[in-house]
Amino acid sequence: MASAILRQLDTYGPQRCERLDYAQAAAYTRDLVRSQDENFTVVSWLLPKRLRADFRHIYAFCRWADDLGDETGDPGRSLELLDWWRRELDACYAGRPRHPVFVALQPTIRRHDIPRQPFDDLIDAFVQDQQVTRYQNWPQVLDYCTRSADSVGRLVLYVCGYRDAERQRLSDATCTALQLANFWQDVRRDVIERDRVYIPADVASRHGLDIELMVKAINLDHRRERAADCCPAGSAGGIVALRPAYRATIRELVGKTWPLFDTGQGLWPLVAPEVRVDIKLFSSGGESVLRMIERLEYDTLQHRPSLGKVTKTMLILRALWSRWRGR
């Protein structure tokens, strides 16, 4: 089933794009945010009111780019749509926004003097996803994260009024860690839905994990699960045989991810209290995912860790307590 965004291409796509004024476009991004099911409310009510619309507009850009890259099921079609999305970005920076996301986003770009590079970097990451589905080493994975994750953090900093290299460095650490936590959480889903593996081959080989054998085992297990409609995930013999090597691999990768979260905490005292809570909340969410992976003994082949409502509520309450204590 196509995503809600792909279903809108007849109205807001390359062949036809209904024109909206700013008020209508801003309402569109607000409705888009409300319709998405994210780990946390994207535009948290903890944010200062003056920044919420700007964050909604940036989120809408990211959401559209993400779905154009991930939801078509056809890399060729995704590349065409991402090229179109970049042309819409061209029009926005040329002062002629056409798509409702860019009609809403242009005042945000002007108000905060946001350079184009982070937007281009994010599109580049989704283009790379269509062309690269395996990674040979850890530096290649980190390089991908500079575009897929760090660019979003830099957009957040620009909206919050920060442009210096030190805050960007610390933000990059957190955003890369969040992206990596998502990778280790979603290994099975990435293989089944998109034939992508972000586990670097050099780390896997150190623990005796054959990446392509893992991919075959996951797909076989998924087919059996669908055929039986009652077979628990991970019941295929190949999956069971891979577990020791897989768990050792994920253990090392989780160990490589934790120091990035630790480094990113250096950003917290360098941002205003009014935005610090949201930044800490996202970081805490990623750290919670890593702890869940650890509690599962690194077996994310059979169990996908996710934050339940209770965990999310506790994180929000902790963030609120932090804000109150700061006051």
C-alpha positions as CSV (number, residue, x, y, z in Angstrom):
1,M,0.0,0.0,0.0
2,A,1.4,3.3,-1.1
3,S,2.2,5.9,1.6
4,A,-0.1,8.8,2.2
5,I,2.5,11.1,0.6
6,L,2.9,9.0,-2.5
7,R,-0.9,9.1,-2.9
8,Q,-0.7,12.9,-3.0
9,L,1.5,12.9,-6.1
10,D,-1.5,13.4,-8.3
11,T,-2.2,16.7,-6.5
12,Y,1.3,17.8,-5.5
13,G,3.5,15.9,-7.8
14,P,5.8,16.5,-10.9
15,Q,2.9,16.5,-13.4
16,R,0.5,18.6,-11.4
17,C,1.0,20.7,-8.3
18,E,-1.9,22.5,-6.8
19,R,-0.8,26.0,-5.7
20,L,-1.4,27.1,-2.1
21,D,-0.8,30.4,-0.3
22,Y,1.3,30.4,2.8
23,A,-1.6,30.0,5.2
24,Q,-2.8,27.0,3.3
25,A,0.7,25.5,3.0
26,A,1.4,26.0,6.7
27,A,-1.9,24.2,7.5
28,Y,-0.8,21.4,5.2
29,T,2.5,20.9,7.1
30,R,0.6,21.0,10.4
31,D,-1.8,18.3,9.2
32,L,1.1,16.2,7.9
33,V,2.9,16.3,11.2
34,R,-0.3,15.2,13.0
35,S,-0.9,12.3,10.7
36,Q,2.5,10.7,11.2
37,D,3.3,8.0,13.7
38,E,6.7,8.8,15.1
39,N,8.5,7.7,18.3
40,F,7.8,11.2,19.7
41,T,5.5,14.0,18.6
42,V,7.7,15.6,16.0
43,V,6.8,19.2,16.9
44,S,6.7,18.7,20.6
45,W,4.5,21.0,22.7
46,L,7.7,21.4,24.8
47,L,9.1,23.6,22.0
48,P,8.7,27.4,22.2
49,K,5.6,28.3,20.3
50,R,7.5,30.7,18.0
51,L,9.5,27.8,16.6
52,R,6.8,25.2,16.1
53,A,5.8,26.2,12.6
54,D,9.4,26.3,11.4
55,F,10.0,22.8,12.8
56,R,6.8,21.5,11.1
57,H,7.9,22.9,7.7
58,I,11.4,21.3,8.0
59,Y,9.8,18.0,9.1
60,A,7.5,18.1,6.1
61,F,10.5,18.5,3.8
62,C,12.2,15.5,5.4
63,R,9.1,13.4,5.4
64,W,8.4,13.9,1.7
65,A,12.1,13.2,0.8
66,D,12.1,10.1,3.0
67,D,8.9,8.6,1.4
68,L,10.0,9.5,-2.1
69,G,13.2,7.5,-1.5
70,D,11.8,4.6,0.6
71,E,8.2,4.0,-0.3
72,T,8.0,3.6,-4.1
73,G,9.4,0.0,-4.1
74,D,11.3,1.0,-7.3
75,P,14.8,2.5,-7.1
76,G,14.5,4.0,-10.6
77,R,11.2,5.7,-9.8
78,S,12.6,6.9,-6.5
79,L,15.6,8.5,-8.3
80,E,13.2,10.3,-10.7
81,L,11.1,11.6,-7.8
82,L,14.1,12.7,-5.8
83,D,15.5,14.6,-8.8
84,W,12.1,16.3,-9.0
85,W,12.2,17.1,-5.3
86,R,15.6,18.7,-5.8
87,R,14.2,20.9,-8.6
88,E,11.5,22.0,-6.2
89,L,14.3,22.9,-3.8
90,D,15.9,24.9,-6.7
91,A,12.7,26.8,-7.2
92,C,12.4,27.5,-3.5
93,Y,15.9,29.0,-3.2
94,A,15.3,30.9,-6.5
95,G,12.3,32.6,-4.8
96,R,9.7,30.7,-6.8
97,P,8.4,27.9,-4.5
98,R,5.7,25.8,-6.0
99,H,5.1,22.8,-3.8
100,P,3.1,23.5,-0.6
101,V,6.1,22.2,1.5
102,F,8.4,24.8,-0.1
103,V,5.8,27.5,0.1
104,A,5.7,26.9,3.8
105,L,9.4,26.4,4.1
106,Q,10.7,29.5,2.2
107,P,9.9,32.0,5.0
108,T,11.6,29.7,7.5
109,I,14.7,29.6,5.3
110,R,14.7,33.4,5.0
111,R,14.0,34.1,8.7
112,H,16.8,31.9,9.9
113,D,19.2,32.3,7.0
114,I,19.4,28.6,6.4
115,P,22.0,27.5,3.8
116,R,20.9,25.0,1.1
117,Q,23.6,22.4,1.9
118,P,21.7,20.4,4.6
119,F,18.7,20.1,2.4
120,D,20.8,18.9,-0.5
121,D,22.7,16.5,1.8
122,L,19.5,14.9,2.9
123,I,18.3,14.3,-0.7
124,D,21.8,12.9,-1.5
125,A,21.4,10.4,1.4
126,F,18.1,9.1,-0.1
127,V,19.7,9.0,-3.6
128,Q,22.5,6.9,-2.1
129,D,20.0,4.5,-0.6
130,Q,18.8,3.7,-4.2
131,Q,22.4,3.0,-5.3
132,V,24.2,1.5,-2.3
133,T,22.6,-1.3,-0.3
134,R,25.7,-2.8,1.4
135,Y,28.6,-1.2,3.3
136,Q,32.1,-2.6,3.5
137,N,33.3,-0.8,6.6
138,W,32.5,1.4,9.6
139,P,33.8,4.7,8.0
140,Q,31.4,4.2,5.0
141,V,28.4,3.9,7.4
142,L,29.5,7.0,9.3
143,D,29.9,8.9,6.0
144,Y,26.3,8.0,5.1
145,C,25.1,9.3,8.5
146,T,26.7,12.7,7.8
147,R,24.0,13.2,5.1
148,S,21.1,11.1,6.3
149,A,21.1,12.3,10.0
150,D,23.6,15.1,10.7
151,S,22.0,17.4,8.1
152,V,18.7,17.3,10.1
153,G,20.5,18.2,13.3
154,R,22.1,21.2,11.6
155,L,18.7,22.4,10.3
156,V,17.5,22.2,13.9
157,L,20.5,24.3,15.1
158,Y,19.9,26.9,12.4
159,V,16.3,27.3,13.4
160,C,17.4,27.6,17.1
161,G,19.8,30.4,16.1
162,Y,23.1,28.5,16.3
163,R,25.7,28.4,13.5
164,D,29.1,27.6,15.1
165,A,31.2,24.6,14.3
166,E,31.4,23.3,17.9
167,R,27.7,23.0,18.3
168,Q,27.4,21.4,14.9
169,R,30.1,18.8,15.9
170,L,28.2,17.9,19.0
171,S,24.9,17.8,17.2
172,D,26.5,15.5,14.5
173,A,27.5,13.0,17.2
174,T,24.0,12.8,18.6
175,C,22.3,12.5,15.2
176,T,24.7,9.9,13.9
177,A,24.1,7.9,17.1
178,L,20.4,8.1,16.6
179,Q,20.7,6.9,13.0
180,L,22.9,4.0,14.1
181,A,20.5,3.0,16.9
182,N,17.8,2.9,14.2
183,F,20.0,0.7,12.0
184,W,20.7,-1.9,14.7
185,Q,17.0,-1.9,15.7
186,D,15.7,-2.4,12.1
187,V,18.1,-4.9,10.5
188,R,15.4,-7.4,9.7
189,R,12.9,-4.7,8.4
190,D,15.6,-3.1,6.2
191,V,16.4,-6.4,4.6
192,I,12.8,-7.5,4.0
193,E,11.4,-4.1,2.9
194,R,14.3,-2.6,1.0
195,D,17.1,-5.2,0.6
196,R,19.4,-2.8,2.6
197,V,22.1,-3.8,5.1
198,Y,23.8,-1.1,7.1
199,I,25.9,-3.6,9.2
200,P,29.5,-3.0,7.9
201,A,31.0,-6.1,6.4
202,D,34.3,-5.7,8.1
203,V,32.7,-5.8,11.6
204,A,30.5,-8.7,10.6
205,S,33.4,-10.7,9.3
206,R,35.3,-10.3,12.6
207,H,32.5,-12.3,14.3
208,G,31.9,-14.8,11.5
209,L,28.7,-13.3,10.2
210,D,28.2,-13.7,6.5
211,I,26.0,-10.8,5.4
212,E,24.5,-12.4,2.3
213,L,23.8,-15.6,4.2
214,M,22.0,-13.5,6.8
215,V,20.0,-11.8,4.1
216,K,18.9,-15.1,2.6
217,A,18.0,-16.4,6.1
218,I,15.9,-13.4,6.9
219,N,14.0,-13.5,3.6
220,L,13.4,-17.3,4.0
221,D,12.2,-16.8,7.5
222,H,9.9,-14.0,6.4
223,R,8.4,-16.1,3.6
224,R,7.7,-19.0,6.0
225,E,6.2,-16.6,8.4
226,R,3.8,-15.3,5.8
227,A,2.9,-18.7,4.5
228,A,2.1,-20.1,7.9
229,D,0.6,-16.9,9.2
230,C,1.4,-18.2,12.7
231,C,5.1,-19.0,12.6
232,P,7.0,-16.8,15.1
233,A,9.7,-14.5,13.6
234,G,13.1,-16.1,13.7
235,S,11.9,-19.8,13.6
236,A,13.8,-20.7,10.5
237,G,16.9,-22.9,11.1
238,G,19.2,-20.5,9.3
239,I,18.2,-17.6,11.6
240,V,18.9,-19.8,14.7
241,A,22.3,-20.8,13.3
242,L,23.3,-17.2,12.7
243,R,22.3,-15.9,16.1
244,P,25.7,-16.2,17.9
245,A,27.6,-14.4,15.2
246,Y,24.8,-11.9,14.7
247,R,24.6,-11.0,18.4
248,A,28.4,-10.6,18.7
249,T,28.3,-8.2,15.7
250,I,25.5,-6.1,17.1
251,R,27.2,-6.1,20.5
252,E,30.3,-4.5,18.9
253,L,28.2,-2.0,16.9
254,V,26.2,-0.9,19.9
255,G,29.5,-0.5,21.7
256,K,30.6,1.8,19.0
257,T,27.4,3.8,19.2
258,W,27.3,4.7,22.9
259,P,30.3,7.0,22.8
260,L,28.6,9.2,20.2
261,F,25.6,9.7,22.5
262,D,28.1,10.6,25.3
263,T,29.8,13.1,23.1
264,G,26.5,14.6,22.0
265,Q,25.5,15.4,25.6
266,G,28.1,18.2,25.4
267,L,25.6,20.1,23.3
268,W,23.0,20.3,26.1
269,P,24.5,23.1,28.2
270,L,25.3,25.1,25.0
271,V,21.6,25.5,23.9
272,A,18.8,27.6,25.4
273,P,16.7,25.8,28.0
274,E,13.6,26.3,25.9
275,V,15.0,23.9,23.2
276,R,17.3,21.8,25.4
277,V,14.5,19.6,26.7
278,D,13.5,18.5,23.2
279,I,17.1,17.8,22.2
280,K,17.6,15.7,25.4
281,L,14.3,13.9,24.7
282,F,15.3,12.7,21.3
283,S,18.8,11.6,22.6
284,S,17.2,9.8,25.5
285,G,14.9,7.9,23.1
286,G,17.9,6.7,21.1
287,E,19.7,5.6,24.3
288,S,16.6,3.8,25.4
289,V,16.6,1.8,22.1
290,L,20.2,0.8,22.7
291,R,19.4,-0.4,26.2
292,M,16.5,-2.4,24.9
293,I,18.8,-4.0,22.4
294,E,21.2,-4.9,25.2
295,R,18.3,-6.4,27.3
296,L,17.5,-8.6,24.2
297,E,21.1,-9.8,24.3
298,Y,21.6,-8.1,20.9
299,D,19.1,-10.4,19.1
300,T,17.3,-7.9,16.9
301,L,16.9,-10.6,14.2
302,Q,14.0,-12.1,16.1
303,H,12.8,-9.2,18.2
304,R,12.5,-5.5,17.1
305,P,12.9,-3.2,20.1
306,S,10.5,-0.3,20.2
307,L,9.5,2.3,22.7
308,G,6.2,1.6,24.2
309,K,3.8,4.2,25.5
310,V,4.9,3.8,29.1
311,T,8.6,4.3,28.2
312,K,7.8,7.4,26.1
313,T,5.7,8.8,28.9
314,M,8.5,8.3,31.4
315,L,11.0,10.0,29.1
316,I,8.7,13.0,28.7
317,L,8.1,13.2,32.4
318,R,11.8,13.1,33.0
319,A,12.3,15.9,30.5
320,L,9.6,17.9,32.2
321,W,11.2,17.4,35.6
322,S,14.6,18.5,34.1
323,R,13.0,21.7,32.8
324,W,11.3,22.4,36.1
325,R,14.4,21.8,38.1
326,G,16.4,24.1,35.8
327,R,13.9,26.9,36.5
